[in-house]
Amino acid sequence: MKIAVTSQNYRTVTGHAGKTRKFLVYEARPDGSFEEVERIKLPREMSMHAHPHDAPHPLDAMDFIITAGCGQGFVNKMGARGVRVQVTDTEDPKKAVEELLTLLREQNAR
């Protein structure tokens, strides 16, 4: 599973997901472990806010995006691309990924 975290500084989870151009990308394994596998830096015209809804985008390869904040329009746009969005108040990107994976395990256990 690929998880992108909005991070304009590559250190903390940041908000304004639709205008974010920097992402930390993690690969999660079935055993619950994960590692950072990529950093994405998009040009301004590739932010989801500016990018055409029907054009391919690098974030299309993600299963989830974790962000500190976004609007419903961003959630809808990503949902149409098959990408789920998780909003968090956790600042540490790795901790935010851990929390998402824990939540998904709990949901699957039900």
C-alpha positions as CSV (number, residue, x, y, z in Angstrom):
1,M,0.0,0.0,0.0
2,K,1.3,3.4,-0.9
3,I,0.6,6.4,1.4
4,A,1.5,10.0,0.6
5,V,1.8,12.5,3.4
6,T,1.4,16.2,2.7
7,S,4.6,17.8,3.9
8,Q,5.7,21.2,2.6
9,N,8.9,21.0,4.7
10,Y,9.5,17.2,4.5
11,R,9.5,17.1,8.4
12,T,5.9,17.6,9.5
13,V,2.4,16.8,8.2
14,T,1.0,20.0,6.7
15,G,-2.4,21.1,5.5
16,H,-3.9,22.8,2.5
17,A,-3.7,19.4,0.7
18,G,-5.1,20.8,-2.6
19,K,-2.3,23.3,-2.9
20,T,0.5,21.1,-1.5
21,R,3.3,20.3,-3.8
22,K,5.6,18.3,-1.5
23,F,4.8,14.8,-0.3
24,L,6.5,12.1,1.6
25,V,5.6,8.6,0.2
26,Y,5.6,5.5,2.3
27,E,5.2,1.9,1.3
28,A,3.3,-0.2,3.9
29,R,3.7,-3.9,4.0
30,P,1.1,-6.5,5.1
31,D,3.0,-7.1,8.4
32,G,2.3,-3.5,9.4
33,S,5.9,-2.2,8.8
34,F,6.5,0.6,6.4
35,E,9.3,2.8,5.1
36,E,9.7,6.1,3.2
37,V,10.3,5.2,-0.4
38,E,10.1,8.6,-2.2
39,R,9.7,12.3,-1.9
40,I,7.6,14.1,-4.4
41,K,8.1,17.8,-5.4
42,L,5.5,19.0,-7.9
43,P,5.6,22.1,-10.0
44,R,2.9,24.7,-9.1
45,E,0.7,23.6,-12.0
46,M,0.7,20.0,-10.7
47,S,-1.0,20.9,-7.3
48,M,-4.3,19.2,-7.2
49,H,-6.0,22.6,-7.0
50,A,-4.5,23.6,-10.3
51,H,-4.4,20.2,-12.1
52,P,-7.2,19.2,-14.5
53,H,-9.5,16.6,-12.9
54,D,-9.3,14.3,-16.0
55,A,-5.5,14.4,-16.5
56,P,-3.2,11.7,-15.0
57,H,-1.3,12.7,-11.9
58,P,1.5,11.2,-9.8
59,L,-0.8,10.9,-6.8
60,D,-3.0,8.5,-8.7
61,A,-0.5,5.8,-7.7
62,M,-1.4,6.3,-4.0
63,D,-3.8,4.3,-1.9
64,F,-4.1,7.0,0.8
65,I,-3.1,10.6,1.3
66,I,-2.6,11.8,4.9
67,T,-3.0,15.6,5.5
68,A,-3.4,18.1,8.3
69,G,-6.3,19.7,6.5
70,C,-8.3,19.8,3.3
71,G,-11.7,20.7,1.9
72,Q,-14.4,18.3,0.7
73,G,-13.5,19.2,-2.8
74,F,-10.1,17.7,-2.4
75,V,-11.6,14.6,-0.8
76,N,-14.0,14.2,-3.7
77,K,-11.3,14.8,-6.3
78,M,-9.0,12.2,-4.8
79,G,-11.9,9.8,-4.3
80,A,-12.7,10.0,-8.0
81,R,-9.0,9.0,-8.6
82,G,-9.4,6.0,-6.3
83,V,-7.3,7.6,-3.5
84,R,-8.6,7.8,0.1
85,V,-7.9,10.8,2.3
86,Q,-7.2,10.7,6.0
87,V,-7.0,14.0,8.0
88,T,-4.9,14.0,11.1
89,D,-3.8,16.3,13.8
90,T,-0.6,14.4,14.3
91,E,2.5,16.4,13.2
92,D,5.0,13.6,12.8
93,P,4.6,11.9,9.4
94,K,5.7,8.5,10.6
95,K,3.4,8.6,13.6
96,A,0.5,9.6,11.2
97,V,1.2,6.6,9.0
98,E,1.3,4.3,12.1
99,E,-2.0,5.7,13.2
100,L,-3.6,5.1,9.8
101,L,-2.3,1.5,9.6
102,T,-3.6,0.8,13.2
103,L,-7.0,2.2,12.2
104,L,-7.1,0.0,9.1
105,R,-6.1,-3.1,11.1
106,E,-8.9,-2.4,13.6
107,Q,-11.4,-1.9,10.8
108,N,-10.4,-5.2,9.2
109,A,-10.6,-7.0,12.5
110,R,-14.3,-6.1,12.8
